[in-house]
């Protein structure tokens, strides 16, 4: 393809994603760099590269939404700001249009998630932005603050209330206040409030006194923080249906909040603090909530249940969660990618070449293409369709946040936020194809190397002719030898069973396992015989057994040489000890045979042969 035609095609796609390029920039916009990839092998076009955008965020704080119902999708980012200036909060909600900043709003706390939801049924269908920040959810409509939902207050210990009440009245000093709160923090069943925890962390007496004087007149509250948030359709499966907000909190709760009246419709108790959520279904019909928690488990919640139905154990802490139908794709901290069913069965596992930094779902409906994009610490983005690697995207920096969807008027765009705050946008080519055959590794190079086959010798030719002529006799002799070997093996096995020489006794109603250990250096040893009733069909204990030994009396003496076994209960291992003394001055050793017998039978049930070690000589000091 000529270079001028390729540049026109890239320019045409850039105009589609950015809309009208002749509009004048506002005061808040600044020039950016827009390029188009010319690599014909790549499936992506580079539409925008701004490495100095100064954005610090994560994948859950990036959203693509049509804020004005114009058919042009905006990029919404909840920016953390410069976290090096903490505790000063510089978080902002930024809205981009045509790759330039359209508007921004200040946030009172660091955000953890941004979700576009529908709160009403008015036409045109204009969504609202829900920003989870601290212990509240801020709702924005038409980029203006609309409503603030605060999590319900939690229980406060009565002792903590009394301490701050006495501090307000001046009836308690700083040392006594610190001791009471510290004891309550260590042994109390109810966690302390953030105010009390901050007071306990102070080491300077003057700062602690100023802290108490400042906050003692303010009402004591204990509220949790939001860790993750998703949206759930309320009464319809349509894309523009009314939504509910699903919120995970630090106090191990999951709340479902109605977006119209801002009331809590359901509360679920999670065994641990959720870090990622995935929601499917309709609230009024049937829904499922997947919660990936910090304890390394994935919990499944369903409609009408306050506790999880299923739990999936992960070998490592999860760093990303995506769902495709009934399959769950999980990225873990040990650089592995797993695929599970909702019932906990693992389909496959991939070990990645570097640690995972971000994950996002790719759903390109015009071509029916679904995949998961995994950003790695080696500046690569791997695309997996099912268990196959279908594409690898090379980037200049580590990616910390990704979002795939419609941006501007382009249907397939991948928005990326780099480690250093850069903003990158790539467009999927319309001619791009992702086939599983692309991921199948070809044969190794060694397969194409011809093996040096030696030439046929006269001996080889003669032997081949002999086998052809006498094939029937050779086969008959082989079968006779095989049958004779089986017969000898059966006879020897029968002898060992009749003599009780096998280490496991197996009869119709009982099974006994024997194990022997020798302790010591000599000339005095401790011999421990361990017996276990391993019967799985009968729970009746075994009784009327005894242990006896045979040995060379010129070399060893045993005390005792006869041990009675009172009872053997199924599943329990019993140990019986005897002491062996080497009575010879020669540096030799011999074997000791152990027999487990019944009192009413002369044949042993089970036996073991112990090879005794050479005894160390007595040292006189």
C-alpha positions as CSV (number, residue, x, y, z in Angstrom):
1,X,0.0,0.0,0.0
2,X,1.5,3.4,-0.9
3,X,2.5,5.7,1.9
4,X,0.2,8.5,1.0
5,X,-2.9,6.2,0.9
6,X,-1.9,4.7,4.3
7,X,-1.6,8.2,5.8
8,X,-5.0,9.2,4.4
9,X,-6.5,6.0,6.0
10,X,-5.0,6.7,9.4
11,X,-6.2,10.3,9.2
12,X,-9.7,9.2,8.3
13,X,-9.8,6.9,11.3
14,X,-8.5,9.6,13.6
15,X,-11.3,11.9,12.4
16,X,-13.8,9.3,13.2
17,X,-12.6,8.9,16.7
18,X,-12.2,12.6,17.4
19,X,-15.2,14.0,15.6
20,X,-14.9,17.5,14.2
21,X,-11.3,18.5,14.2
22,X,-11.9,22.1,13.2
23,X,-13.3,23.2,16.6
24,X,-11.3,25.7,18.5
25,X,-9.7,24.5,21.7
26,X,-10.9,25.8,25.0
27,X,-8.7,27.3,27.7
28,X,-8.3,24.0,29.4
29,X,-7.0,22.1,26.4
30,X,-3.4,21.7,25.4
31,X,-1.7,20.4,22.3
32,X,-1.1,16.6,22.2
33,X,0.6,14.2,19.8
34,X,-1.5,12.1,17.5
35,X,0.2,9.5,15.3
36,X,-0.9,6.6,13.2
37,X,1.0,3.3,13.2
38,X,2.3,2.2,9.8
39,X,3.4,-1.3,10.8
40,X,1.3,-3.5,8.5
41,X,1.9,-6.6,10.7
42,X,0.2,-4.9,13.7
43,X,-3.5,-5.3,14.3
44,X,-3.7,-1.9,16.0
45,X,-3.4,1.8,14.9
46,X,-1.8,4.2,17.3
47,X,-4.3,7.1,17.5
48,X,-3.0,9.1,20.4
49,X,0.3,9.2,22.4
50,X,0.6,11.7,25.2
51,X,3.4,10.6,27.6
52,X,3.1,13.8,29.7
53,X,-0.6,13.7,30.5
54,X,0.1,13.4,34.2
55,X,-2.6,10.9,35.0
56,X,-2.3,8.6,38.0
57,X,-5.1,6.1,38.2
58,X,-6.1,2.4,38.1
59,X,-8.3,0.4,35.7
60,X,-11.5,0.7,37.9
61,X,-11.3,4.5,37.7
62,X,-11.5,4.6,33.9
63,X,-14.9,4.7,32.1
64,X,-16.1,5.2,28.5
65,X,-19.5,6.8,28.4
66,X,-21.7,9.0,26.2
67,X,-22.4,11.8,28.6
68,X,-24.7,13.9,26.4
69,X,-26.4,11.1,24.3
70,X,-24.8,12.6,21.2
71,X,-23.4,9.3,19.8
72,X,-19.9,10.5,20.7
73,X,-18.3,8.7,23.7
74,X,-16.2,10.6,26.3
75,X,-13.3,9.3,28.3
76,X,-13.8,9.7,32.0
77,X,-10.9,9.3,34.4
78,X,-10.8,9.6,38.2
79,X,-7.2,10.9,38.7
80,X,-5.5,10.4,42.0
81,X,-3.2,13.4,41.5
82,X,0.3,13.5,42.9
83,X,0.2,11.0,45.7
84,X,3.7,12.2,46.9
85,X,1.9,15.3,48.3
86,X,-0.2,13.2,50.7
87,X,-2.0,13.8,53.0
88,X,-3.1,16.7,50.8
89,X,-5.8,15.3,48.4
90,X,-5.4,16.4,44.7
91,X,-7.9,13.8,43.3
92,X,-10.0,15.0,40.4
93,X,-12.7,13.7,38.1
94,X,-11.5,14.4,34.5
95,X,-13.6,14.3,31.3
96,X,-11.9,14.2,28.0
97,X,-13.3,14.9,24.5
98,X,-11.3,14.8,21.3
99,X,-8.2,13.8,23.5
100,X,-8.4,17.1,25.3
101,X,-9.6,17.9,28.8
102,X,-13.3,19.0,28.7
103,X,-14.0,19.5,32.4
104,X,-12.7,18.4,35.8
105,X,-14.2,18.3,39.3
106,X,-12.3,18.1,42.6
107,X,-12.8,15.0,44.8
108,X,-12.6,15.1,48.6
109,X,-10.9,11.7,48.9
110,X,-9.0,9.2,46.7
111,X,-11.4,7.5,44.3
112,X,-11.5,3.7,43.9
113,X,-14.1,3.2,41.1
114,X,-16.1,5.1,38.5
115,X,-19.3,3.7,37.0
116,X,-21.7,5.2,34.5
117,X,-25.3,4.4,35.5
118,X,-28.9,5.3,34.5
119,X,-30.9,6.8,37.4
120,X,-34.2,7.6,35.6
121,X,-36.3,6.8,32.5
122,X,-36.2,10.3,30.9
123,X,-35.5,10.8,27.2
124,X,-32.8,11.2,25.9
125,X,-31.0,8.6,27.9
126,X,-28.3,10.6,29.7
127,X,-26.3,8.6,32.2
128,X,-24.9,9.8,35.5
129,X,-21.4,9.2,36.8
130,X,-21.0,7.5,40.2
131,X,-17.6,8.0,41.8
132,X,-16.7,5.9,44.9
133,X,-14.4,7.9,47.1
134,X,-13.7,7.2,50.7
135,X,-16.9,6.2,52.5
136,X,-19.3,8.0,50.0
137,X,-20.5,7.7,46.4
138,X,-20.7,11.0,44.5
139,X,-23.2,11.2,41.7
140,X,-22.7,13.6,38.8
141,X,-25.3,14.5,36.2
142,X,-24.2,16.6,33.2
143,X,-20.8,16.9,34.9
144,X,-22.4,18.6,37.9
145,X,-22.6,17.3,41.4
146,X,-26.0,15.8,41.9
147,X,-26.1,13.6,45.1
148,X,-23.9,12.2,47.7
149,X,-24.6,8.7,49.2
150,X,-22.8,7.9,52.5
151,X,-22.3,4.4,53.8
152,X,-24.3,3.6,57.0
153,X,-22.6,4.1,60.3
154,X,-21.3,1.1,62.1
155,X,-21.4,0.1,65.7
156,X,-19.1,1.9,68.2
157,X,-17.9,0.4,71.4
158,X,-19.5,1.9,74.5
159,X,-16.2,2.2,76.2
160,X,-14.8,4.3,73.3
161,X,-17.9,6.6,73.5
162,X,-17.4,7.0,77.3
163,X,-13.7,7.9,76.8
164,X,-14.4,10.7,74.3
165,X,-17.3,11.9,76.4
166,X,-15.0,12.3,79.4
167,X,-12.4,14.0,77.1
168,X,-15.1,16.5,76.1
169,X,-15.9,17.2,79.8
170,X,-12.2,17.3,80.8
171,X,-12.5,14.3,83.2
172,X,-9.6,12.2,81.8
173,X,-6.0,12.9,81.1
174,X,-4.0,12.0,77.9
175,X,-2.2,9.0,79.5
176,X,-5.3,7.4,80.9
177,X,-7.1,8.0,77.6
178,X,-4.3,6.4,75.6
179,X,-4.2,3.3,77.9
180,X,-7.9,2.7,77.8
181,X,-8.1,3.0,74.0
182,X,-5.0,0.9,73.5
183,X,-6.5,-1.9,75.7
184,X,-9.7,-1.7,73.8
185,X,-7.9,-1.9,70.5
186,X,-6.0,-5.0,71.5
187,X,-8.8,-7.0,73.1
188,X,-12.0,-5.4,71.9
189,X,-14.5,-7.2,69.7
190,X,-15.6,-4.0,68.0
191,X,-12.9,-2.1,66.0
192,X,-12.0,1.5,66.9
193,X,-13.0,4.5,64.9
194,X,-10.5,6.2,62.7
195,X,-10.2,9.1,65.2
196,X,-9.1,6.8,68.0
197,X,-6.7,4.9,65.8
198,X,-5.1,8.2,64.7
199,X,-4.8,9.3,68.3
200,X,-3.1,6.0,69.2
201,X,-0.5,6.5,66.5
202,X,0.6,9.9,67.8
203,X,3.9,9.9,69.8
204,X,4.1,13.6,70.5
205,X,2.2,14.6,73.6
206,X,1.5,18.2,72.4
207,X,0.2,16.9,69.0
208,X,-2.0,14.4,70.8
209,X,-3.4,17.1,73.1
210,X,-4.1,19.4,70.1
211,X,-5.8,16.5,68.3
212,X,-8.1,15.8,71.2
213,X,-9.0,19.5,71.7
214,X,-9.9,19.8,68.0
215,X,-12.0,16.6,67.7
216,X,-13.6,16.2,71.2
217,X,-16.6,18.4,70.4
218,X,-17.3,16.6,67.1
219,X,-19.7,13.6,67.1
220,X,-17.9,10.3,67.1
221,X,-18.6,8.2,64.0
222,X,-17.3,5.0,62.5
223,X,-17.7,4.5,58.8
224,X,-16.2,2.0,56.4
225,X,-14.4,2.7,53.2
226,X,-15.4,1.6,49.7
227,X,-13.0,-0.8,48.0
228,X,-14.8,-1.6,44.7
229,X,-18.0,-0.8,42.8
230,X,-20.0,-2.2,39.9
231,X,-23.4,-1.6,38.4
232,X,-26.3,-4.1,38.1
233,X,-29.4,-3.8,35.9
234,X,-32.5,-3.4,38.0
235,X,-35.5,-4.6,36.0
236,X,-34.3,-5.2,32.4
237,X,-31.3,-6.5,30.5
238,X,-31.2,-3.6,28.1
239,X,-28.1,-1.5,27.9
240,X,-29.9,1.7,29.0
241,X,-32.0,0.1,31.7
242,X,-32.2,1.4,35.3
243,X,-29.2,0.4,37.3
244,X,-28.3,-0.5,40.9
245,X,-24.9,0.1,42.4
246,X,-23.0,-2.9,44.0
247,X,-20.5,-1.7,46.5
248,X,-17.8,-3.6,48.4
249,X,-16.5,-2.2,51.7
250,X,-13.6,-2.6,54.0
251,X,-15.8,-4.0,56.8
252,X,-16.5,-7.1,54.6
253,X,-19.9,-6.1,53.4
254,X,-21.5,-5.9,49.9
255,X,-24.3,-3.4,49.5
256,X,-26.8,-3.2,46.6
257,X,-28.0,0.4,46.3
258,X,-30.9,1.6,44.2
259,X,-29.8,4.5,42.0
260,X,-33.2,6.3,42.1
261,X,-34.0,6.6,45.8
262,X,-30.4,5.8,47.1
263,X,-31.7,3.1,49.5
264,X,-29.9,-0.1,50.4
265,X,-31.9,-2.9,48.9
266,X,-29.7,-5.8,49.9
267,X,-26.7,-6.5,52.2
268,X,-24.4,-9.4,51.9
269,X,-21.7,-10.6,54.4
270,X,-18.4,-11.4,52.8
271,X,-15.8,-13.6,54.6
272,X,-13.1,-11.1,53.7
273,X,-12.6,-7.6,52.3
274,X,-13.5,-7.6,48.6
275,X,-11.0,-6.1,46.1
276,X,-12.7,-6.9,42.8
277,X,-16.4,-7.3,41.8
278,X,-18.1,-8.7,38.8
279,X,-21.9,-8.6,38.4
280,X,-24.3,-10.3,35.9
281,X,-28.0,-10.7,35.6
282,X,-31.0,-8.5,36.6
283,X,-31.8,-7.6,40.2
284,X,-35.6,-8.3,40.0
285,X,-35.1,-11.6,38.2
286,X,-31.8,-13.4,39.0
287,X,-28.3,-12.1,39.5
288,X,-24.8,-13.3,40.5
289,X,-22.0,-11.4,42.2
290,X,-18.4,-12.6,42.1
291,X,-16.2,-11.1,44.8
292,X,-12.5,-11.5,44.7
293,X,-11.2,-11.0,48.3
294,X,-7.8,-10.2,49.9
295,X,-7.7,-13.7,51.5
296,X,-7.1,-15.4,48.2
297,X,-10.7,-16.6,47.6
298,X,-13.4,-15.9,45.0
299,X,-16.9,-15.9,46.5
300,X,-20.2,-16.3,44.5
301,X,-23.3,-14.6,45.8
302,X,-26.8,-15.1,44.3
303,X,-30.2,-13.4,44.7
304,X,-31.7,-14.0,48.2
305,X,-28.5,-15.1,49.9
306,X,-26.6,-13.1,52.4
307,X,-23.7,-15.4,52.5
308,X,-21.7,-16.9,49.6
309,X,-22.8,-20.0,47.9
310,X,-19.5,-21.2,46.4
311,X,-15.8,-20.4,47.1
312,X,-12.9,-20.7,44.8
313,X,-9.4,-20.9,46.4
314,X,-6.5,-19.2,44.5
315,X,-2.9,-20.1,45.0
316,X,-2.0,-16.4,45.0
317,X,-3.7,-13.0,45.6
318,X,-5.7,-11.9,42.6
319,X,-4.8,-8.7,40.8
320,X,-7.6,-8.8,38.2
321,X,-11.0,-10.4,37.5
322,X,-12.9,-10.8,34.2
323,X,-15.9,-12.9,33.4
324,X,-16.9,-14.5,30.1
325,X,-20.3,-16.2,30.4
326,X,-19.7,-19.0,32.9
327,X,-16.0,-18.7,32.8
328,X,-13.9,-16.6,35.2
329,X,-10.5,-15.3,34.2
330,X,-8.3,-14.4,37.1
331,X,-4.8,-12.9,37.1
332,X,-2.7,-13.5,40.2
333,X,0.4,-12.0,41.8
334,X,2.5,-15.0,41.0
335,X,2.5,-14.0,37.2
336,X,-0.2,-16.6,36.4
337,X,-3.5,-16.4,34.5
338,X,-6.3,-18.9,35.5
339,X,-9.6,-19.8,34.0
340,X,-12.3,-21.2,36.4
341,X,-16.0,-22.1,36.2
342,X,-18.4,-20.6,38.6
343,X,-18.4,-24.0,40.5
344,X,-14.6,-23.8,41.1
345,X,-13.3,-26.1,38.4
346,X,-10.1,-24.9,36.8
347,X,-10.0,-25.2,33.0
348,X,-6.4,-24.0,32.3
349,X,-3.5,-22.0,33.7
350,X,-0.8,-19.9,31.9
351,X,2.5,-18.8,33.4
352,X,3.3,-15.4,32.1
353,X,6.7,-14.0,31.4
354,X,6.3,-11.0,33.8
355,X,4.1,-9.8,36.5
356,X,0.6,-8.6,35.7
357,X,0.0,-4.8,36.0
358,X,-3.5,-4.4,34.5
359,X,-6.3,-6.4,33.0
360,X,-9.4,-5.6,31.0
361,X,-12.1,-7.3,28.9
362,X,-12.2,-6.9,25.2
363,X,-15.7,-7.4,23.7
364,X,-15.9,-6.4,20.0
365,X,-19.5,-7.3,19.1
366,X,-19.4,-6.5,15.3
367,X,-17.0,-9.4,14.8
368,X,-18.1,-11.5,17.8
369,X,-14.6,-11.3,19.3
370,X,-14.1,-11.7,23.0
371,X,-10.8,-11.8,24.8
372,X,-8.9,-10.6,27.9
373,X,-6.1,-8.1,27.6
374,X,-3.3,-8.6,30.2
375,X,-0.7,-5.9,30.6
376,X,2.7,-7.1,31.8
377,X,5.7,-5.5,33.5
378,X,7.9,-6.2,30.5
379,X,6.0,-3.5,28.4
380,X,3.8,-6.1,26.6
381,X,0.0,-6.6,26.4
382,X,-1.1,-10.1,25.8
383,X,-4.5,-10.9,24.3
384,X,-6.0,-14.3,25.2
385,X,-9.0,-15.7,23.5
386,X,-10.1,-18.7,25.6
387,X,-6.7,-20.3,26.4
388,X,-5.0,-19.1,23.2
389,X,-2.6,-16.2,22.9
390,X,-3.9,-14.4,19.8
391,X,-1.9,-11.1,19.9
392,X,0.9,-9.3,21.6
393,X,1.0,-5.5,21.7
394,X,4.3,-3.7,22.4
395,X,4.2,-0.5,24.3
396,X,6.8,2.0,25.5
397,X,6.0,2.0,29.2
398,X,4.3,-0.2,31.8
399,X,0.5,0.0,31.6
400,X,-1.3,0.5,34.9
401,X,-4.9,0.9,33.6
402,X,-6.7,-0.2,30.5
403,X,-10.2,0.2,29.1
404,X,-11.6,-1.2,25.8
405,X,-14.8,0.1,24.2
406,X,-16.2,2.9,22.0
407,X,-14.4,6.2,22.1
408,X,-15.6,9.1,20.1
409,X,-17.2,7.5,17.1
410,X,-14.8,4.6,16.8
411,X,-16.2,1.2,18.1
412,X,-12.9,-0.6,19.0
413,X,-10.4,1.5,20.9
414,X,-8.0,0.5,23.7
415,X,-7.3,3.3,26.2
416,X,-4.2,2.8,28.3
417,X,-2.7,4.8,31.2
418,X,1.1,4.3,31.7
419,X,3.1,4.1,34.9
420,X,4.5,7.6,34.4
421,X,1.0,9.1,33.7
422,X,0.9,8.9,29.9
423,X,-2.3,8.5,28.0
424,X,-2.2,6.1,25.0
425,X,-5.1,5.2,22.6
426,X,-5.0,2.4,20.0
427,X,-7.6,1.6,17.4
428,X,-8.3,-1.9,16.3
429,X,-8.0,-2.3,12.5
430,X,-11.1,-3.2,10.7
431,X,-9.1,-5.8,8.7
432,X,-7.7,-7.4,11.9
433,X,-8.4,-11.1,12.4
434,X,-7.7,-13.1,15.5
435,X,-7.6,-16.8,14.9
436,X,-6.7,-19.6,17.3
437,X,-4.5,-21.1,14.7
438,X,-2.2,-18.0,15.1
439,X,-1.6,-19.1,18.7
440,X,-0.7,-22.7,18.0
441,X,3.0,-23.2,18.3
442,X,4.5,-24.8,15.2
443,X,6.8,-27.9,15.3
444,X,10.2,-27.5,16.8
445,X,13.1,-26.7,14.6
446,X,14.7,-30.1,15.4
447,X,11.8,-31.7,13.6
448,X,13.1,-30.4,10.3
449,X,16.5,-31.9,10.8
450,X,16.9,-35.2,9.1
451,X,18.2,-38.1,11.1
452,X,21.2,-40.0,9.9
453,X,19.8,-43.4,9.3
454,X,22.6,-46.1,9.1
455,X,22.8,-48.2,6.0
456,X,21.3,-51.7,6.0
457,X,23.9,-54.3,6.9
458,X,24.0,-57.9,5.8
459,X,23.2,-59.0,9.5
460,X,20.1,-56.7,9.5
461,X,18.8,-58.2,6.3
462,X,19.4,-61.8,7.4
463,X,17.7,-61.1,10.8
464,X,14.7,-59.5,9.0
465,X,14.3,-62.5,6.7
466,X,14.5,-64.9,9.7
467,X,11.8,-63.0,11.6
468,X,9.5,-63.2,8.5
469,X,10.0,-66.9,8.1
470,X,9.7,-67.9,11.7
471,X,7.2,-65.3,13.0
472,X,4.8,-68.0,14.2
473,X,7.4,-69.9,16.2
474,X,8.9,-66.8,17.7
475,X,5.4,-65.6,18.8
476,X,4.6,-69.0,20.4
477,X,7.9,-69.0,22.3
478,X,7.3,-65.5,23.5
479,X,3.8,-66.4,24.8
480,X,5.2,-69.5,26.6
481,X,7.8,-67.4,28.4
482,X,5.3,-64.8,29.4
483,X,2.9,-67.3,30.8
484,X,5.7,-69.1,32.7
485,X,6.8,-65.7,34.2
486,X,3.2,-65.0,35.4
487,X,3.0,-68.5,36.9
488,X,6.3,-68.1,38.8
489,X,5.2,-64.6,40.0
490,X,1.9,-65.9,41.3
491,X,3.5,-68.8,43.2
492,X,6.0,-66.5,44.9
493,X,3.2,-64.1,45.8
494,X,1.2,-67.0,47.3
495,X,4.1,-68.1,49.4
496,X,4.7,-64.6,50.8
497,X,1.0,-64.3,51.6
498,X,0.9,-67.6,53.4
499,X,4.0,-66.8,55.3
500,X,2.9,-63.3,56.2
501,X,6.0,-61.7,54.6
502,X,4.2,-58.8,52.9
503,X,4.2,-55.4,54.8
504,X,0.4,-55.1,54.4
505,X,-1.9,-57.8,55.7
506,X,-5.1,-57.9,53.6
507,X,-7.9,-60.3,54.5
508,X,-11.6,-60.3,53.9
509,X,-12.5,-58.2,57.0
510,X,-9.2,-56.7,58.1
511,X,-6.2,-54.8,56.8
512,X,-3.1,-54.1,58.8
513,X,0.0,-52.0,57.9
514,X,3.3,-52.5,59.7
515,X,6.3,-50.1,59.9
516,X,9.4,-50.4,62.0
517,X,12.0,-47.9,63.1
518,X,15.4,-48.3,64.8
519,X,16.7,-45.5,67.0
520,X,20.1,-45.2,68.6
521,X,23.8,-45.8,67.7
522,X,24.3,-48.9,69.8
523,X,25.1,-51.2,71.4
524,X,21.6,-50.5,72.8
525,X,18.9,-49.7,70.3
526,X,15.2,-48.8,70.6
527,X,13.0,-50.7,68.1
528,X,9.6,-49.2,67.5
529,X,7.0,-51.2,65.7
530,X,4.0,-49.2,64.3
531,X,0.7,-50.8,63.4
532,X,-2.3,-49.3,61.8
533,X,-5.7,-50.8,61.0
534,X,-6.4,-49.6,57.4
535,X,-9.7,-51.3,56.8
536,X,-12.1,-49.2,54.8
537,X,-15.0,-51.6,54.7
538,X,-15.3,-52.5,58.3
539,X,-15.1,-50.3,61.4
540,X,-14.8,-53.2,63.8
541,X,-11.5,-53.0,65.8
542,X,-9.0,-55.9,65.6
543,X,-8.2,-57.7,68.9
544,X,-6.3,-60.8,70.2
545,X,-3.0,-60.0,68.4
546,X,0.6,-60.2,69.6
547,X,4.1,-59.3,68.3
548,X,7.0,-61.7,68.4
549,X,10.6,-61.5,67.1
550,X,13.1,-63.9,65.6
551,X,16.8,-63.1,65.8
552,X,20.3,-64.5,66.3
553,X,20.7,-64.9,70.1
554,X,24.5,-64.9,69.7
555,X,24.3,-61.3,68.5
556,X,21.2,-59.6,70.0
557,X,19.0,-59.8,73.0
558,X,15.6,-58.2,73.1
559,X,13.6,-57.0,76.1
560,X,10.7,-57.7,75.8
561,X,10.7,-60.2,73.0
562,X,6.9,-60.7,73.2
563,X,4.4,-57.8,73.0
564,X,0.6,-58.2,73.4
565,X,-1.6,-55.9,71.3
566,X,-4.8,-55.0,73.2
567,X,-6.8,-53.4,70.3
568,X,-6.4,-51.8,66.8
569,X,-9.0,-49.2,66.0
570,X,-9.5,-48.2,62.3
571,X,-7.4,-45.2,61.2
572,X,-5.2,-44.8,64.3
573,X,-1.5,-45.7,64.3
574,X,-0.2,-47.5,67.4
575,X,3.5,-47.7,68.4
576,X,5.0,-50.6,70.4
577,X,8.6,-50.4,71.6
578,X,11.3,-52.9,72.6
579,X,15.0,-52.5,73.3
580,X,17.7,-54.4,71.4
581,X,21.1,-54.9,72.9
582,X,24.1,-56.0,70.8
583,X,25.9,-58.6,73.0
584,X,28.8,-59.5,70.6
585,X,32.2,-57.7,70.4
586,X,32.4,-58.3,66.7
587,X,31.7,-55.4,64.3
588,X,28.8,-57.2,62.6
589,X,25.1,-56.8,62.2
590,X,22.2,-59.1,61.4
591,X,18.4,-59.0,60.6
592,X,15.5,-59.1,63.0
593,X,12.2,-60.4,61.9
594,X,8.9,-59.0,63.3
595,X,5.7,-61.1,63.2
596,X,2.2,-60.1,64.0
597,X,0.1,-63.1,64.8
598,X,-3.3,-64.1,66.2
599,X,-3.5,-66.0,69.4
600,X,-5.5,-68.8,67.8
601,X,-3.3,-69.2,64.7
602,X,0.2,-70.3,64.1
603,X,0.6,-68.5,60.8
604,X,1.6,-64.8,61.0
605,X,-0.8,-62.2,59.7
606,X,2.0,-59.9,58.7
607,X,5.7,-59.7,59.0
608,X,8.6,-57.3,58.5
609,X,12.4,-57.8,58.1
610,X,14.6,-55.2,59.8
611,X,18.2,-54.7,58.8
612,X,20.0,-53.7,62.0
613,X,22.8,-51.2,61.7
614,X,26.3,-51.9,63.0
615,X,26.6,-51.1,66.7
616,X,29.0,-48.5,67.9
617,X,31.5,-49.8,70.5
618,X,31.2,-48.7,74.1
619,X,33.5,-45.8,74.9
620,X,34.9,-45.8,78.5
621,X,35.9,-42.3,79.7
